[in-house]
Amino acid sequence: MARKEDKYNKRRLQSSYLTSIVSTTLVLLMLGVLGLIVLHAQKLSNHVKENIGIRVIMKDDSREAAILQLQKYLDATSYTKSTEYITKEKAAEELKAELGEDFIDFLGFNPLPSSIDLRLNAEYANIESIGAIEKELLENKNVKEIYYQKSLVQAINQNVQKIGILLLGFSLLLLVIAIALINNTIRLSVYSKRFIIKSMLLVGATQSFIRRPFLIKGVVQGIYSAIIALILIGFILYFAQLELPELIDFQDTNLFIILIALVVVSGIMITWLSTYAALRKFLNMKTDDLYY
């Protein structure tokens, strides 16, 4: 009979430990995925900003040498990400492809001007910086006008700021929920051993001696959960890249190292602190309260 009870208690402890690892893993998985989004948010923001197109339209009488010289100058500036020289002929081919008909035969001439497509570095992709660049370029005698979608630039910058604030708020909320969930799970695990803890105190064991194996087990649990969570994140990224190959462009080894460190440290710290807090409660609990 006693042997059956021992087996039953052992299964309960194993089940409690497994449940604690699973819940911790799921929480760390959510934190890891959110951390991945947050860490890559800046790169995604920069990617969007650097794809804002600015077209420098040249005057009809501009010589090709002057246009190439301007392009070379733009390439050397700190605000330029890339440039592309669009000749009159290339502009006509692009428009014909869009319209699906040859407008030159209808008009009898090519009315499209030569231009330079300019892509800016992310830190210059805002209204103030673009305005200063526009003013500078219009001083060039070969530049006719500067075209870009001002409303699009404003919308992108405003939305990037809003998304950043929302991500930060959601991250903090999820972190609080995660700590609460893991804390409750570990508290239940320690609760199942409250009589053992009290018995050890009664035979003269110190609180630090009792805490040590529990804290070590909590840290090991945090490491196991972090490893499993990171493996699951790896699978998520793998299948996400199969569906969206463009995600490869956003991969950064340094960011992955930071993410791994954050998940592992979060797993260890949360489980250690939760175990310590739960033990503190039961170590100071009166014997009569153990039955409630």
Secondary structure as GFF3:
##gff-version 3
##sequence-region A 1 292
A	DSSP	alpha_helix	2	49	.	.	.	ID=ss1
A	DSSP	beta_strand	53	58	.	.	.	ID=ss2
A	DSSP	alpha_helix	64	76	.	.	.	ID=ss3
A	DSSP	beta_strand	80	86	.	.	.	ID=ss4
A	DSSP	alpha_helix	88	99	.	.	.	ID=ss5
A	DSSP	alpha_helix	103	107	.	.	.	ID=ss6
A	DSSP	beta_strand	115	120	.	.	.	ID=ss7
A	DSSP	three_ten_helix	122	124	.	.	.	ID=ss8
A	DSSP	alpha_helix	127	138	.	.	.	ID=ss9
A	DSSP	beta_strand	143	147	.	.	.	ID=ss10
A	DSSP	alpha_helix	150	191	.	.	.	ID=ss11
A	DSSP	alpha_helix	194	202	.	.	.	ID=ss12
A	DSSP	alpha_helix	207	243	.	.	.	ID=ss13
A	DSSP	three_ten_helix	245	250	.	.	.	ID=ss14
A	DSSP	alpha_helix	253	283	.	.	.	ID=ss15
A	DSSP	three_ten_helix	287	291	.	.	.	ID=ss16
###
